[in-house]
Amino acid sequence: MDAPKAHRIDIVDEAPAGVREVASVCCYCGTGCGVLVETRGGAVARVRGDERHPANRGRLCSKGLALADTVRRDGARVLSAQWRETRAQPMRGIALDRALDIAADRLAETIARHGPDAVGFYLSGQLLTEDYAVFNKLARALAGTNNIDTNSRLCMSSAVSGYKRTLGADAPPACYEDLDLADTVLIAGSNMAYAHPVLFRRLEAARARRPGMKVIVADPRRTDTAAFADLHLPLAPGTDVALFHAMLHVMDAEGLLDHGYIQCHTEGFEALRARAQRYTPQAAQAICGVPAEDIIQAARWFGRAGAALSLYTMGLNQSTSGTDKNAALIHLHLATGQIGKPGAGPFSLTGQPNAMGGREAGGMATLLPGHRDPDSAADREESAALWGVDSLPRTPGATALDMFDAVGEGRIKLLWIAATNPAQSLPDQARVRAALERAEFVIVQEAFAGTETLAYADLVLPAATWPEKSGTVTNSERRISRVRAAIDPPGDAQPDWRLAQAVALRLAARMAPDKATLFAYRDESDVFAEHARTTAGRDLDYSALDYATLHASGPQQWPYRDGQGVARLYADGVFPTPSGRARFCDVDYRPVAEAVSPEFPLRLTTGRLRDHWHTMARTSLARALTQHVEEPWVSMHPDDMRRFKLDPGALARLASRRGSVVLPVQADDSLRPGHAFLPMHWGSAYMAGQGVNALTNPAADPISRQPELKHSAVSAEPAGLAWQAAGWLQGDGAALRARLAPWLRRFDYAVVLPVGAGGVRMRLAAPAAPQAELLDAMADALGLLGPDVAFDDPSRGLMRRVKVEQGALQGFLLAGDLRAQEALLSWAGGGAAPAGVAQLLMGRIAGAGRSRTVCVCNGVSETAILAGIDRGCDLAALKSTLGCGTGCGSCVPEIQGLILRRAGAAAPA
C-alpha cells in the first residue's frame, strides 16, 4: 500500500530538472510542524507546510517559511574537521578520519589519567532522538560517566521536574486538539505569538469559532499574546506560585473544586490547602502586583470552565523556583479535575524541536533511557541489560551549569559540545568562557561557522544539519515524526550520530574492544529500533513503533500500543506514582534569587523575538528574517528612560553583578515601570562584549537545576559614547561578518549585523573620535578606500564615503555624522536613490528614511500599513490590498496593535 503523499520520500516529478519533494519536520520550536522540502538538482528550492501533518495542518511560521534560505554550503558552514595541537597555534583543516582518531585518543587518555568523570558531553534539543541515543550510550556504557546533559536544561527541565513531582512521569497529558476544545485557556509565562506561532494561530481560530472561550495571560509584559487575552495578569517576575495559590484559594472559597476527584485520584491536598489559605487575593496582589479582582476573575473562569487548559513555557521554567511554579499550576488542574479529558490539562510547550526526544532517550544527567532514573539501582540495572553491558556508572552526573563549573574548577578536563552554542546561550558568560579557556580539550561538533563556541574549540567535527539528516523527533504533544534528509551533507559533514558512532568505535578499540559491538549500527533505523525497545513497559511505551509504521501511517503519539497512540493521558485517573494517585506538593512562594537594589534598580527579563531563533546561527542566514528587528536593543518604560536620562535610540550601558553591555534603548509602555526587556539572541558574534548573557543570572532551581534566565537585577545609564560610525557593505553576509568581526573588539559599542537589505551593517561608538589611521583601516575593511563620493575631515573624526556601481549602492561609511544613514540603507534595500548623494552626505538635503518591516513574509513595511489604516482599511482590507498577514500570520497581532494605536491617536481629546 502506498504511503500518504505527505509522507513519501521518492521523486514526485521525474522531469529532467530532477525535482523531489521530501516530507520532514521543521527544525525550530517544539511544535513539530511537518514540512515538504522541494529539491532541484540536489539543492533545496523551497519549503512549504505539510497539510497532512497533524501538528500544523500545513501552516508554518515566518521562520519555517524561510527555511530554504538558510540552507547554505559556503562560508556559513563548517565543511571540514579542524584542529589545533596547542592553544597557541591557529586552527588548521585536517582529514575527518584523523579528527575522529584525535577525539578517541584524547578521550581515552583523559579517562586513563583522570577517570571517566573527567569527561563531559553537552548536547542539544536540536539533535535527533537517534543522535541522543548514540551519545548517551557512548557516555554511560563506554566512557563510564553520567556527565551528559543538554541545553534543554535551560529550557524544559523545570517542566520535567514539575510533571514528575505531581503526576509521576515526564509526560504532558494534553494534545494540540485541546486548543480547539478548551473553554478557558490560561497562558503562563509564554509569548506564544512569538515562540509558538503556529499553535497561537490555532488558538486564535478556535476563539473565533467559539467566542465564549476565555483566554487569560499571566506575563510581566503586555506581549502580543497578552494583548490577545480577555484578561492580562501583569505579575512581577517570579511571583507565579503566589498567583496560582491565590487562584486555588478563591476556587476553594467559592466551591469550585472537584472534591470527588481530589478524594479518588490525588493525595496531599490538605497540606497544600492549608498553605493556600494564606494566599488571599489581597495578599497575592501585594506580592504579584496584580489587582485582587483580576485574580478572582481568573480563578472563576478557570474553576467554572467545562474544560480548562493551561499552556506554559520559559516564564515558569527559567526560574530558581521553576519546579514549584510548574507544580502550583498543575495543582489547579488536579483540584478541579481538569485533566485527562478533551480541552483540559496542564500543557508544557517544548522550546526546542526535540527536547522531548532527548528526555525519552535519557540524554540528560538526571535521566536514563525510557524515563528511567540514574539514581535508581534497579533502573541502572535495566538500562545496562538493555544495552548489553554489566553495569552503568553510579556517580551522579553534572547538569549543564554544574558541568561548566566543573570544567572551570578543573574536575572535567575534556568537554564535547554538540549542536549548541554555550558561549552565547548560558548565563553569566564571563564564568562560562573562563571555564572553556581552562578546559584541557574542547571538542565542538557544529554545522554553522559563525557560532561563538567555535573560538574555544581544540577540535571541530563537521556536522550535518537540517535538511541533511534522517531520524525522528518528538514534539510537545508526545508525537513522534520522521525527519528525512532531502539533500546530502556538504563537504565532510556527517550526521551527529554517525560522528558519535565513529568516535565510539575508535574509543572501544582503545579501551574495551568487547564493547565495539555496542555501536554496530548500519543506519539510523537500527538506532531507533534499539532505543524504542528501551521504552517497553514504561509510561511512554512505543516499543511497537518503527520506521515502517511512521512511513505508512505518519506521525504517532506515545504511548503507542495496539497500533495507535494515546492523545490524552490519565483519562482513567490513574497516575504513574507508587500509589497510582497524583500528588499535591506543599510548595511555597519564594522570591527571585536577585533582588533589585539602589545599585541595580531594574528587573531585566529576556525572551525571544518573532523571527529569530536561539543564537541566530541559522535565522541570520535568511535575509527576510532580519527585517523585522535588525539589531539588539533594550526596552524600558518611558518613565524609567526619563529617570535614567535616556533618550529613545540613545546608547545605554546596562550592568548586572556579572557584566555589562552597551545597547540602544527604546521606549516600551507594554512594560511596567522598573522593568526592562532584552531579546536573547545576540552574542559576541554580532556585538561588542560577551553578548546579552553577560548580564543574566546563573542561580538555579534546586531540583531542576534550570537557571533563572528570566530575571536579573540591572542598572542603566547613558553610555557616554559621543562619537559614532555606521557602515554597510553589499555581499555575502556570513563572509562579511567574519571579515568585520575584529571591529567588535575595538569599541565599547559595536554591532556587525546581517540586514534585510542584504549584505552586512556595522555600527560603532566611542567616547571620542579615533585616530585618522583607525578611520582609514575601517574604510579599508569596508572596501571604501577608493569610493565614488567622499567627504572626510579626519581631524574631527568625520568620514563620509559611498561606493556605487551601475547606479546601485555597494557600500558606505559614515563616521562622526550619521544623518544620511537611514536614507542610504533605504537605497540599499531597494528604495529610490537620493537626488544628490553629495548633498545628502553634506546634510544639505534630506533623504527618504527606511520604514521597519512588519510582515516579513510579504515584505510589507510599517509605513505602508499605517498609510492603509489612514485610508480607512481594517485588518481584512489591509490583508487584501497589501498582502500583510497573509503569509504565516505572525504579524497580525502587531498589525492589530497599529490599528488600535492609530484609532487612539485619532480619537478626540
ZAMARGU-4260 file (C-alpha; in steps of 0.2 Angstrom, whole numbers, plus 5000, padded with zeros to 4 digits):
<rodrens>
0) 5000/5000/5000 | 5007/5017/4996 | 5010/5029/5010 | 5000/5046/5010 | 5008/5058/4998
5) 5014/5069/5013 | 5025/5056/5019 | 5033/5050/5003 | 5051/5052/5001 | 5053/5047/4982
10) 5054/5058/4967 | 5037/5066/4963 | 5042/5074/4947 | 5054/5064/4936 | 5057/5078/4924
15) 5075/5082/4919 | 5076/5095/4931 | 5076/5082/4945 | 5063/5088/4956 | 5060/5079/4973
20) 5048/5083/4987 | 5053/5076/5004 | 5042/5075/5019 | 5051/5081/5035 | 5049/5091/5051
25) 5054/5109/5054 | 5070/5111/5065 | 5064/5126/5076 | 5052/5125/5090 | 5044/5110/5099
30) 5028/5112/5089 | 5035/5099/5077 | 5027/5106/5061 | 5028/5095/5046 | 5036/5102/5031
35) 5038/5097/5012 | 5055/5101/5006 | 5057/5103/4987 | 5074/5100/4980 | 5080/5103/4962
40) 5097/5097/4957 | 5102/5092/4974 | 5098/5109/4982 | 5083/5115/4992 | 5072/5126/4981
45) 5058/5129/4993 | 5049/5123/5009 | 5031/5123/5012 | 5019/5116/5026 | 5013/5098/5026
50) 4994/5099/5026 | 4993/5081/5031 | 5004/5083/5047 | 4993/5084/5062 | 5004/5096/5071
55) 5002/5111/5059 | 4990/5105/5045 | 5000/5115/5033 | 5004/5131/5042 | 5021/5137/5045
60) 5028/5152/5054 | 5040/5165/5046 | 5055/5155/5052 | 5048/5139/5044 | 5043/5148/5028
65) 5061/5154/5026 | 5070/5138/5029 | 5075/5136/5011 | 5085/5152/5013 | 5095/5145/5027
70) 5102/5130/5018 | 5120/5136/5014 | 5136/5127/5008 | 5148/5141/5009 | 5157/5151/5022
75) 5142/5150/5033 | 5145/5131/5036 | 5158/5120/5044 | 5164/5110/5030 | 5179/5100/5036
80) 5187/5095/5053 | 5199/5107/5061 | 5212/5105/5074 | 5225/5115/5084 | 5238/5105/5093
85) 5241/5119/5106 | 5231/5134/5111 | 5245/5145/5104 | 5243/5138/5087 | 5229/5143/5074
90) 5216/5130/5069 | 5220/5120/5053 | 5210/5109/5042 | 5213/5090/5044 | 5205/5074/5037
95) 5189/5069/5046 | 5197/5051/5050 | 5212/5060/5058 | 5200/5071/5068 | 5190/5056/5074
100) 5206/5047/5079 | 5211/5063/5089 | 5194/5063/5098 | 5196/5045/5103 | 5214/5047/5108
105) 5210/5062/5119 | 5195/5053/5127 | 5205/5038/5131 | 5220/5047/5138 | 5209/5058/5149
110) 5199/5043/5156 | 5215/5033/5159 | 5224/5048/5168 | 5209/5056/5177 | 5195/5043/5177
115) 5178/5043/5167 | 5171/5058/5176 | 5185/5069/5169 | 5175/5070/5153 | 5158/5078/5149
120) 5146/5079/5135 | 5135/5094/5132 | 5121/5091/5119 | 5106/5100/5112 | 5087/5099/5110
125) 5090/5101/5091 | 5098/5084/5090 | 5088/5070/5083 | 5082/5056/5095 | 5095/5044/5086
130) 5109/5056/5089 | 5104/5057/5108 | 5103/5038/5109 | 5121/5035/5102 | 5129/5049/5113
135) 5120/5043/5128 | 5127/5025/5126 | 5144/5032/5122 | 5145/5042/5138 | 5137/5030/5150
140) 5141/5012/5143 | 5158/5016/5136 | 5166/5031/5143 | 5158/5027/5160 | 5151/5044/5165
145) 5134/5051/5169 | 5141/5068/5164 | 5130/5070/5149 | 5117/5085/5148 | 5109/5096/5136
150) 5104/5114/5133 | 5086/5108/5136 | 5092/5110/5154 | 5090/5129/5151 | 5073/5126/5143
155) 5062/5112/5150 | 5070/5104/5165 | 5058/5113/5177 | 5043/5106/5167 | 5051/5089/5168
160) 5053/5090/5187 | 5035/5098/5189 | 5027/5084/5180 | 5037/5070/5189 | 5033/5078/5206
165) 5014/5079/5203 | 5009/5067/5190 | 5023/5054/5192 | 5031/5055/5175 | 5038/5067/5162
170) 5023/5067/5151 | 5012/5081/5145 | 4995/5075/5147 | 4986/5086/5134 | 4987/5087/5115
175) 4985/5101/5102 | 4967/5097/5098 | 4963/5103/5116 | 4967/5121/5110 | 4951/5119/5099
180) 4940/5112/5114 | 4945/5122/5129 | 4933/5134/5137 | 4946/5143/5147 | 4964/5144/5142
185) 4977/5150/5155 | 4994/5155/5146 | 5008/5157/5159 | 5025/5164/5156 | 5023/5162/5137
190) 5023/5174/5122 | 5015/5160/5111 | 5013/5173/5097 | 5032/5174/5095 | 5038/5157/5102
195) 5025/5145/5096 | 5016/5155/5082 | 5008/5140/5073 | 4999/5135/5089 | 4994/5153/5093
200) 4986/5154/5076 | 4976/5138/5080 | 4971/5146/5097 | 4965/5162/5088 | 4955/5152/5075
205) 4947/5142/5090 | 4942/5158/5099 | 4935/5165/5083 | 4924/5149/5081 | 4919/5149/5099
210) 4918/5167/5105 | 4914/5161/5123 | 4931/5155/5126 | 4941/5164/5139 | 4959/5167/5137
215) 4970/5173/5152 | 4988/5178/5150 | 5000/5179/5165 | 5015/5188/5160 | 5025/5204/5166
220) 5025/5211/5149 | 5010/5216/5138 | 5016/5205/5124 | 5006/5201/5108 | 4999/5186/5117
225) 4994/5196/5132 | 4985/5209/5120 | 4975/5194/5113 | 4969/5189/5130 | 4952/5193/5138
230) 4962/5196/5155 | 4980/5200/5156 | 4988/5197/5173 | 5005/5208/5173 | 5013/5199/5188
235) 5030/5203/5194 | 5044/5191/5188 | 5045/5176/5199 | 5028/5178/5208 | 5018/5164/5199
240) 5017/5152/5214 | 5008/5166/5224 | 4997/5169/5210 | 4992/5151/5207 | 4990/5148/5226
245) 4978/5163/5227 | 4968/5156/5212 | 4967/5140/5222 | 4961/5150/5237 | 4947/5158/5228
250) 4941/5142/5220 | 4941/5133/5237 | 4932/5148/5245 | 4919/5148/5231 | 4915/5129/5230
255) 4923/5127/5213 | 4935/5112/5217 | 4931/5094/5212 | 4932/5086/5229 | 4927/5069/5222
260) 4942/5069/5210 | 4953/5075/5224 | 4947/5061/5235 | 4948/5047/5222 | 4963/5052/5212
265) 4975/5063/5222 | 4985/5064/5239 | 4992/5078/5249 | 4979/5090/5246 | 4975/5096/5264
270) 4993/5102/5267 | 4993/5112/5251 | 4975/5118/5255 | 4981/5125/5272 | 4995/5134/5264
275) 4984/5142/5251 | 4973/5149/5264 | 4987/5162/5267 | 4986/5167/5249 | 4971/5178/5249
280) 4969/5188/5233 | 4974/5204/5243 | 4990/5195/5249 | 4994/5190/5231 | 4991/5207/5225
285) 5004/5214/5237 | 5017/5200/5231 | 5012/5200/5212 | 5006/5217/5208 | 4991/5210/5200
290) 4974/5218/5206 | 4965/5206/5218 | 4949/5207/5207 | 4958/5201/5192 | 4965/5186/5202
295) 4947/5182/5207 | 4941/5184/5189 | 4954/5172/5183 | 4950/5159/5197 | 4932/5160/5192
300) 4934/5157/5174 | 4946/5143/5177 | 4935/5135/5191 | 4919/5136/5181 | 4926/5131/5164
305) 4919/5115/5157 | 4937/5112/5151 | 4952/5122/5157 | 4968/5121/5148 | 4985/5129/5153
310) 4999/5132/5142 | 5016/5137/5148 | 5035/5139/5144 | 5050/5149/5150 | 5042/5161/5161
315) 5038/5147/5173 | 5053/5136/5169 | 5068/5148/5169 | 5067/5152/5187 | 5075/5147/5204
320) 5058/5141/5209 | 5053/5134/5192 | 5049/5117/5198 | 5037/5124/5211 | 5029/5136/5198
325) 5025/5121/5187 | 5018/5111/5202 | 5007/5126/5208 | 5000/5127/5191 | 4997/5108/5189
330) 4988/5109/5206 | 4974/5120/5199 | 4970/5106/5186 | 4971/5092/5199 | 4960/5102/5211
335) 4947/5105/5198 | 4948/5088/5189 | 4954/5097/5174 | 4965/5084/5167 | 4963/5068/5156
340) 4948/5075/5146 | 4946/5085/5130 | 4951/5103/5131 | 4959/5101/5148 | 4976/5098/5156
345) 4992/5107/5160 | 5002/5108/5144 | 5020/5112/5144 | 5025/5119/5126 | 5043/5112/5122
350) 5055/5126/5117 | 5066/5115/5105 | 5062/5103/5091 | 5067/5088/5100 | 5069/5092/5119
355) 5056/5078/5122 | 5065/5065/5112 | 5081/5069/5121 | 5072/5066/5138 | 5065/5050/5131
360) 5082/5044/5126 | 5089/5048/5143 | 5101/5061/5136 | 5102/5071/5152 | 5112/5069/5168
365) 5096/5066/5178 | 5088/5053/5166 | 5091/5036/5158 | 5083/5029/5143 | 5064/5026/5144
370) 5061/5039/5158 | 5072/5029/5170 | 5081/5037/5184 | 5100/5035/5186 | 5099/5037/5205
375) 5089/5020/5205 | 5099/5004/5206 | 5085/4995/5198 | 5084/5007/5183 | 5103/5007/5181
380) 5102/4988/5180 | 5088/4988/5167 | 5097/5000/5156 | 5113/4991/5157 | 5104/4974/5152
385) 5095/4983/5138 | 5112/4990/5132 | 5121/4973/5135 | 5134/4979/5147 | 5137/4973/5165
390) 5134/4990/5174 | 5132/5009/5172 | 5140/5022/5182 | 5133/5027/5199 | 5140/5044/5202
395) 5128/5057/5198 | 5132/5067/5183 | 5134/5086/5181 | 5120/5096/5174 | 5123/5110/5162
400) 5128/5124/5174 | 5137/5112/5185 | 5146/5104/5171 | 5154/5121/5166 | 5158/5124/5184
405) 5167/5108/5185 | 5176/5112/5169 | 5181/5129/5177 | 5187/5120/5193 | 5197/5108/5183
410) 5187/5092/5188 | 5181/5090/5170 | 5196/5090/5158 | 5188/5086/5141 | 5171/5093/5136
415) 5162/5088/5120 | 5149/5100/5114 | 5137/5096/5100 | 5124/5106/5091 | 5123/5120/5104
420) 5132/5137/5107 | 5135/5139/5126 | 5147/5153/5123 | 5132/5163/5119 | 5117/5154/5127
425) 5122/5150/5145 | 5120/5164/5158 | 5135/5173/5166 | 5146/5172/5151 | 5161/5178/5160
430) 5161/5162/5170 | 5157/5151/5155 | 5171/5157/5144 | 5183/5156/5158 | 5179/5138/5160
435) 5181/5135/5142 | 5198/5143/5142 | 5203/5132/5156 | 5197/5116/5149 | 5212/5104/5143
440) 5202/5099/5127 | 5186/5105/5119 | 5178/5096/5105 | 5164/5106/5096 | 5153/5097/5084
445) 5145/5110/5074 | 5137/5114/5057 | 5137/5133/5057 | 5154/5143/5056 | 5148/5158/5065
450) 5145/5152/5082 | 5154/5159/5097 | 5159/5142/5105 | 5170/5138/5090 | 5183/5150/5096
455) 5186/5139/5111 | 5187/5123/5102 | 5203/5112/5101 | 5195/5100/5088 | 5180/5104/5077
460) 5170/5090/5069 | 5159/5095/5054 | 5141/5091/5057 | 5126/5089/5046 | 5111/5098/5049
465) 5093/5101/5043 | 5089/5095/5029 | 5104/5083/5028 | 5099/5071/5042 | 5087/5057/5045
470) 5079/5051/5061 | 5065/5056/5072 | 5059/5070/5084 | 5046/5071/5097 | 5035/5086/5098
475) 5026/5094/5113 | 5011/5083/5112 | 5022/5067/5113 | 5020/5065/5094 | 5035/5056/5085
480) 5038/5061/5067 | 5051/5056/5054 | 5064/5068/5049 | 5070/5064/5032 | 5086/5070/5023
485) 5082/5080/5007 | 5100/5083/5002 | 5117/5076/5005 | 5128/5085/5018 | 5141/5097/5011
490) 5160/5094/5012 | 5165/5081/5026 | 5149/5085/5036 | 5141/5069/5044 | 5125/5066/5054
495) 5129/5069/5073 | 5125/5050/5077 | 5137/5045/5064 | 5151/5056/5071 | 5147/5049/5089
500) 5147/5031/5082 | 5164/5033/5073 | 5172/5040/5089 | 5164/5027/5100 | 5171/5013/5089
505) 5188/5020/5090 | 5187/5023/5109 | 5181/5005/5111 | 5196/4999/5101 | 5207/5008/5113
510) 5198/5005/5130 | 5186/4990/5129 | 5187/4980/5112 | 5172/4969/5118 | 5161/4984/5118
515) 5163/4988/5099 | 5148/4978/5095 | 5138/4991/5106 | 5139/5003/5091 | 5137/4991/5076
520) 5123/5001/5069 | 5120/5000/5050 | 5109/5016/5049 | 5098/5027/5059 | 5084/5014/5059
525) 5094/5002/5069 | 5097/5016/5082 | 5079/5019/5083 | 5074/5001/5085 | 5086/4999/5099
530) 5080/5015/5108 | 5062/5010/5105 | 5065/4994/5115 | 5071/5004/5130 | 5053/5011/5131
535) 5044/4994/5133 | 5033/4993/5148 | 5037/5011/5153 | 5024/5026/5154 | 5030/5031/5136
540) 5030/5014/5129 | 5032/5015/5110 | 5042/4999/5108 | 5030/4993/5094 | 5034/5008/5084
545) 5046/5008/5069 | 5051/5017/5054 | 5040/5007/5043 | 5025/5012/5053 | 5029/5030/5054
550) 5031/5030/5035 | 5015/5021/5032 | 5004/5029/5045 | 5013/5046/5048 | 5017/5054/5065
555) 5012/5044/5081 | 5009/5049/5099 | 5016/5039/5114 | 5012/5029/5122 | 5009/5019/5107
560) 5000/5002/5110 | 4989/4991/5099 | 4993/5000/5084 | 4988/5018/5090 | 4994/5032/5100
565) 4986/5040/5115 | 4980/5058/5113 | 4977/5062/5131 | 4984/5054/5147 | 4976/5050/5164
570) 4958/5049/5157 | 4956/5035/5170 | 4963/5045/5184 | 4977/5033/5187 | 4994/5040/5188
575) 5012/5033/5187 | 5016/5035/5205 | 5018/5022/5218 | 5000/5024/5225 | 4993/5027/5207
580) 4987/5045/5213 | 4993/5062/5208 | 5002/5072/5221 | 4999/5089/5228 | 5015/5097/5234
585) 5016/5109/5248 | 5026/5122/5239 | 5028/5140/5245 | 5032/5156/5236 | 5050/5161/5236
590) 5056/5177/5229 | 5068/5178/5214 | 5086/5175/5218 | 5092/5193/5215 | 5083/5207/5222
595) 5083/5224/5215 | 5093/5237/5224 | 5098/5255/5223 | 5114/5249/5214 | 5104/5238/5202
600) 5086/5245/5202 | 5079/5237/5186 | 5071/5220/5184 | 5078/5213/5167 | 5070/5199/5158
605) 5075/5191/5142 | 5065/5182/5128 | 5063/5178/5110 | 5059/5188/5095 | 5046/5183/5082
610) 5058/5179/5068 | 5074/5174/5076 | 5079/5158/5085 | 5091/5154/5099 | 5108/5161/5094
615) 5104/5166/5076 | 5116/5154/5068 | 5103/5148/5056 | 5090/5163/5056 | 5103/5176/5052
620) 5106/5167/5035 | 5089/5171/5029 | 5088/5189/5024 | 5069/5190/5027 | 5071/5186/5045
625) 5082/5200/5048 | 5070/5213/5043 | 5058/5215/5057 | 5071/5218/5071 | 5089/5221/5064
630) 5099/5224/5080 | 5099/5221/5098 | 5091/5234/5109 | 5084/5235/5127 | 5066/5240/5130
635) 5062/5251/5145 | 5046/5260/5151 | 5046/5279/5146 | 5046/5284/5165 | 5062/5274/5168
640) 5070/5281/5152 | 5067/5299/5160 | 5073/5293/5177 | 5089/5287/5170 | 5091/5301/5157
645) 5090/5290/5142 | 5083/5297/5125 | 5074/5285/5113 | 5088/5277/5102 | 5102/5283/5113
650) 5115/5270/5119 | 5113/5264/5137 | 5125/5254/5147 | 5117/5240/5156 | 5126/5232/5170
655) 5122/5217/5182 | 5133/5210/5196 | 5141/5199/5182 | 5145/5210/5167 | 5139/5224/5156
660) 5133/5228/5138 | 5130/5244/5128 | 5114/5244/5118 | 5102/5256/5111 | 5086/5259/5121
665) 5068/5260/5115 | 5053/5266/5124 | 5040/5252/5128 | 5025/5255/5138 | 5020/5237/5137
670) 5032/5235/5152 | 5029/5241/5169 | 5040/5254/5177 | 5055/5246/5185 | 5056/5233/5171
675) 5067/5230/5156 | 5067/5218/5142 | 5081/5211/5131 | 5080/5199/5117 | 5090/5184/5120
680) 5098/5181/5103 | 5113/5192/5101 | 5130/5186/5107 | 5148/5192/5104 | 5147/5186/5086
685) 5136/5201/5082 | 5140/5214/5096 | 5154/5220/5107 | 5157/5212/5123 | 5151/5195/5128
690) 5133/5197/5122 | 5116/5198/5131 | 5120/5184/5143 | 5134/5194/5151 | 5121/5200/5162
695) 5110/5185/5166 | 5109/5176/5182 | 5116/5158/5184 | 5107/5154/5200 | 5097/5138/5198
700) 5082/5129/5204 | 5087/5116/5217 | 5078/5102/5209 | 5078/5105/5190 | 5095/5114/5190
705) 5087/5126/5177 | 5094/5144/5179 | 5085/5160/5182 | 5087/5167/5165 | 5070/5177/5166
710) 5076/5188/5180 | 5092/5198/5184 | 5094/5215/5193 | 5102/5228/5182 | 5107/5246/5181
715) 5106/5258/5166 | 5114/5274/5162 | 5119/5284/5147 | 5134/5275/5139 | 5143/5292/5136
720) 5149/5287/5118 | 5148/5304/5109 | 5157/5298/5093 | 5148/5285/5081 | 5151/5277/5065
725) 5139/5267/5053 | 5143/5257/5038 | 5135/5245/5026 | 5143/5233/5013 | 5134/5223/4999
730) 5139/5205/4998 | 5138/5188/5007 | 5133/5191/5024 | 5142/5177/5033 | 5158/5180/5024
735) 5157/5199/5028 | 5153/5196/5046 | 5168/5186/5048 | 5179/5199/5040 | 5172/5213/5050
740) 5171/5204/5067 | 5188/5211/5073 | 5180/5228/5074 | 5168/5221/5088 | 5183/5220/5100
745) 5189/5238/5097 | 5174/5248/5103 | 5163/5249/5119 | 5148/5248/5107 | 5149/5239/5091
750) 5137/5228/5080 | 5140/5219/5064 | 5124/5213/5058 | 5115/5205/5043 | 5101/5216/5037
755) 5086/5214/5027 | 5093/5225/5013 | 5106/5211/5010 | 5125/5212/5015 | 5131/5217/5032
760) 5128/5233/5043 | 5141/5239/5055 | 5138/5252/5069 | 5152/5258/5081 | 5153/5271/5095
765) 5167/5278/5106 | 5169/5291/5119 | 5179/5302/5107 | 5184/5301/5088 | 5198/5289/5085
770) 5214/5292/5076 | 5214/5295/5057 | 5223/5279/5055 | 5209/5269/5063 | 5196/5278/5051
775) 5207/5273/5036 | 5208/5255/5042 | 5189/5255/5044 | 5186/5261/5027 | 5198/5248/5021
780) 5188/5234/5029 | 5173/5240/5020 | 5182/5241/5004 | 5180/5260/5003 | 5197/5267/5001
785) 5193/5272/4983 | 5175/5277/4984 | 5164/5286/4971 | 5160/5300/4984 | 5170/5305/4999
790) 5169/5320/5011 | 5182/5317/5025 | 5188/5328/5039 | 5199/5316/5049 | 5204/5329/5062
795) 5186/5330/5068 | 5183/5311/5066 | 5172/5313/5051 | 5172/5302/5036 | 5158/5300/5023
800) 5161/5288/5009 | 5149/5280/4996 | 5153/5267/4983 | 5141/5265/4968 | 5142/5253/4953
805) 5130/5255/4939 | 5118/5265/4949 | 5117/5253/4963 | 5124/5256/4980 | 5138/5244/4985
810) 5144/5251/5002 | 5145/5267/5013 | 5154/5273/5028 | 5148/5287/5039 | 5159/5292/5054
815) 5155/5306/5066 | 5139/5311/5056 | 5126/5298/5054 | 5112/5309/5047 | 5112/5301/5030
820) 5112/5283/5037 | 5094/5279/5035 | 5092/5286/5018 | 5107/5276/5012 | 5100/5260/5020
825) 5084/5263/5011 | 5093/5264/4995 | 5102/5248/4999 | 5086/5240/5002 | 5079/5244/4985
830) 5072/5261/4988 | 5075/5276/4977 | 5092/5284/4976 | 5094/5301/4984 | 5093/5315/4972
835) 5110/5321/4976 | 5122/5309/4986 | 5135/5323/4989 | 5122/5335/4995 | 5115/5321/5006
840) 5132/5317/5014 | 5134/5336/5017 | 5117/5337/5026 | 5111/5349/5013 | 5096/5338/5008
845) 5086/5325/5017 | 5084/5308/5010 | 5069/5297/5012 | 5072/5286/5028 | 5068/5267/5030
850) 5052/5260/5037 | 5053/5245/5048 | 5046/5229/5040 | 5031/5222/5050 | 5026/5207/5038
855) 5042/5198/5033 | 5033/5185/5023 | 5027/5198/5010 | 5039/5212/5014 | 5026/5225/5020
860) 5033/5240/5029 | 5025/5249/5044 | 5024/5265/5034 | 5013/5256/5021 | 5002/5248/5034
865) 4999/5265/5043 | 4995/5273/5026 | 4982/5260/5023 | 4975/5262/5040 | 4974/5281/5037
870) 4964/5277/5021 | 4951/5268/5032 | 4957/5250/5029 | 4953/5237/5043 | 4963/5221/5045
875) 4954/5212/5031 | 4957/5227/5019 | 4975/5228/5024 | 4977/5209/5020 | 4968/5210/5003
880) 4977/5226/4997 | 4994/5225/5004 | 4996/5206/5007 | 5002/5208/5025 | 4996/5195/5037
885) 4993/5183/5023 | 5009/5173/5024 | 5012/5164/5041 | 5000/5177/5050 | 5013/5180/5064
890) 5012/5199/5061 | 4993/5200/5063 | 4994/5205/5082 | 5006/5219/5078 | 4995/5225/5064
895) 4980/5225/5075 | 4990/5235/5088 | 4994/5248/5074 | 4976/5249/5070 | 4971/5252/5088
900) 4985/5265/5091 | 4980/5274/5076 | 4962/5274/5081 | 4968/5280/5099 | 4978/5294/5091
905) 4964/5300/5080 | 4951/5300/5094 | 4946/5317/5101 | 4954/5323/5117
</rodrens>
